[in-house]
């Protein structure tokens, strides 16, 4: 467990609006969080605090590690001391996941053991709660398995379907984060791209987040200030208007596949943010209306035996191939 050192300020009185001002905390990083990003560490600790506020206290230097300022991408090491400043903590409200969502997620479970729960994430469900979203996949899984220690180890966009892995304990979560840092997690996607896409290509356009609103991410190609990102595209089948492609990513930037596909003139079909407006409009007349991006495979070293790889695969359904005929 994280060791919490003596607080330098006492707990303050309640703020207006049912919020409590937390004290300054100095938290020692345990082995379970070795290698974890500081932003994810804070989000886990400050469970009811909006993510936008977490990133604000990071950007403004209020969070310190070993008395030094750090960036949101900073990776923690066991024994680090994290200073968490006072923040307004909303009163905790029990998460109520609708029965329909519980049923859908239950049906989506692919596999589970003592370390992992693997699901075929349904389209339209967020990975976690956020601004305007009261619950996420992780809340449904916690309820289904009656286990509050379950945690996300990676995320998929709300409109993306496919393989998603959750950890059942901190040791498993720390293991996944570590092999992710080491580049030993292999992620493969399927996508329907607009237009005829025939030749394989690798896209290395650097990506940068912008913030059109405080709680929204927009990603743009920025060769100067962007972060490195690599996506490999390979065509499996091409139709008259769309192409079914395999995508393998070496990095996991926000909206990476969607922005890279759009940057080469072949946006993901159904992508309302970076897509082709005309083709997306025609999609509304068809039986299946979704963004056609699917996490079809994920592999990573097993926790108990590093020579063995955990491998999970979910092929696209028949609707994808039907779209190619249009």
N, C-alpha and C positions, 0 to 999 in steps of 0.2 A: 504493500500500500504506500501511497505518497505520505511522507512525513511532513506535517504542517508545523513550521517553526513558530515561535512566539510572535503574536501580532503586534505591530507597532502602533495601531490605532484601535480603539474600542469600537464596538458596534454602535452605529448611530441610530437615531430614531427613525420611525417610518416616514417615508416621503408621501406626498399626496398621490392618490391614485392606486393605493394598495401596494406600494413598492417599499422595499427595505434597502437602506444604504448599507452595503457590505463593508467590512473592515479591510484594511490592507492585510494581505496574506503573503507569507513567504513559504513556498511549497517546494519540498525536495523531490526531485524526479526519481521515481523507482525504476527498477530493471524492466518492469512491464512497459514503460513508456520510452525506453531507450530507442533513439532513432525517430521518434514521432515529431511531426511538425508542431511548432509552438501554437499555430492557430487552431489545429485540431485538438491539441491538449487543452487549450482554454475553453473551446466549445464544449468539450466533455465535462469540464469542471463547472463552468458557468451555464448550466443546462437551460435555465429559463431566460438567459440574457440574449437579446437579439444578436444575430451574427454580425449585423452592421455595426453594433456597438463594440463587439469583440475586435473587429478590424480597425475601428476608430482608435481604441486605446493602444493597439499595436502601432498604427501609423504615427500617432502622436508621441510615441516613446514612453508611455506610462508603464508599459510592461518591461521589466528588466530581467535578464538572465545573468546570474553571477555579477550583478550590479552594472551590466552593460546593456545598451540599447540593441535591439535585434529586429530583423525583418520577419514578416509572416511566414516566410519559407524556411526559417531557421530550424534546424533539427536538434532536438534535445539529446543529452547524454546523461546516463544514470549518475546521480549525485549533483546535477545542476540545481541551483536554487533559483526558482522563478518568483519574482515579485509581482503580485497581482494587485492592482490599485483598487480603491473603493469604486464600486459600481452600483447602480440602482438595479436591484434584483426584483422582478415582478413576482408576486405571490404565485406559488406553484399551483397549477390547475391540472387535475387528472386528465390524461389524454383519453378521449372517447373515439375509438375507431369504429366506424359503421359496420354492422354485421355483414353487409354486402362485400365490403373490403376484406374483412376477416375470411370470408368464404373464398374470395378470389385468390388471396395470397395462400391460403391453405392448399388450394388446388394447384398452385404454382410451385410448391415445394418439390424439388428434384431429388435431394439427398440430404441426409443429416447424420452426423456422428458426434463424438464427444467434443470435437473442436469446431466444426463448421456446420452451417446451414446454408444450403444452396437453393436458390429459387430461379425460376424463369420469370423475371420481373414483367408484370403486365404494363402495357402502354397506359400512360395517363396518371400513374401513381408516382409521387415524389419519393425520393430515397429517405428523406427526413422532413420534419416539420420546419417551417420557416415563415417569413412574412406572408400573411394571407393563407397559410397552409397549416391546419391544426394538427395534422398527423402525417406520418410517412410509413414507408415499408418497414423500417426498423421498429416502429411502434406496434404494427400489426404482428410482426414476428415475435416480439417480446410477449404479446398477449397470447398468441397461439401456443407458444412453448412455456408460458408462465415462468419466464426467466428474464429479469431486468438487467442481467449482466451482458446480454447479447449486444453486439455493437457492429456498426458498419466498418468495413475495412477498405471499401472503394465505393464509388458512386456511378450511377448512370443518370443521364438527363431524364426529366419527367416523361418526355415523349419517346424515349428509347426503351426497347424491350430487350430481354435476353438474360444471360447468365449474370447473377449477382451473388456474391459470397458475403456472409456475415459470420463473425467470430463469436463463439460461445463463452470465451474466457479471455482474460487479459494476456495470457501467455500466447494464445493463438493470434490475437490481434497484433501483438508486438512482433511475432514471427512474420506475419504477412507484411507489415510495414517495412521490416528489415529486408525481406527478399524483393520487395517493390523498389526500395532504394538501390539495391544491388542490380536491378534490371533483370531479375530472374522470374518475373511474372509476365506471361505471354498472353496478350489480349488480341483476339481476332473478331472482326465485325463483318456483317453483311450490310450492304446498302443498295438501294435503288437510286441511281443517279439520273438526272435529267440529261437527255441527249444520248447519242451513240458514243460509247466509250470502249475503245478496242485495245489500245496499246497500254501495257503496264507502265506505271510511273511512280516516282517517289517525290513527295512534296516536303520541302524543308522550310517553308515560309515561317518566319518568326511571328509569334502571336502576343498581343498585348490586350489586357482587359481595360475596358472603359466602364464608366458608371453613369449611364444616362439618367438613372434615378438612384437614390441611396441604396435600394434593395435589389437592384437588377444589374446583371453583368452583360455587357456587350463585348464581343471579341473582334479585334481587327488585326489585319496583317501589318506589322510594323518592323521593317528590316533594321531599324536603328535601336529602338527601345524594347522591342519584343523579346520574348523568351524563346529559346530554341524548341522546335517541335518537328517531329518526323513521322510521316504517314506513308505507307506503301499501298498503292491501289492496283488491283489486278482484276480484269474482267472475267466473269464466268459465263455470261450470256448477254447478248445485246439484242434488244427489240427495236421497233420502229422509233419509239420516242424515249425509251428508258433503257438503262443498262444495269444488270445485276453484277455487283462487284464484291470482291473480298477486300477488306482493309485490315492491315496490321499496323499497330502504332508502337513506336518506341518510347514515346512520352505520353503523358496523360493530361495535357492542358485542357482547360475548360473549352467546350465546344470545338475541340481540335478537328475532328473529322469533318464536321459541318462547315467550318470556315475554310479548311484546306480544299474540300470538294468545290465550294463556291469559288475559291480563288483560281481554279483551273477551268472555270466555265461549266462545271457539271455539278450543280448543287444537289443536295439530297432531296428527293421528292417528298413533298409535304412539309418541308422545313419553312415555317412561317416567318422566321427571323432572317435567315440568310438565303432563302430559296428563290425559285423562279415563280413569280406571282401568277403568270399566265397558266403554267402547268399546274400549279397548286389549285387554281380556281377550277380547272377541269376535273381535278380529283374529287371535288365536292359532289360531282354527279355520279361517282362510282360507289359500289357497295362498301369498299374499305376506305376509310378516311383516317389517315395517321401519318406520322413522319416515318419513312421507311429506313430506319436505322436500327440494327439489331445486334446485340453482343452474342455472337454465335459460339464462341469458345473461350475458355480461360483455363490456363494451367499454371501451377506453381509448385515449388518443392514442398513435400509433406512435412509436417511438424515433427513427427516422431522418427522419420527416416528420410534424410535429405536426398538420398539417391532415388527415392520414389517420388513421382510427380502426381499431384492431384489434378485430374483432368475432367472438365465438364464441358459438354457440347449440347447445344440446342439448335437444330436446323430451322430455317425460315419455313413458314407454312405455305400452303398452296396458293394463297392470295397473292403472294409475291410473284409467282410464275404467271398467274393470270394477268397481272398488270403488264407483263412484258408483251402480251398479245394485243394490247390496246394501242 
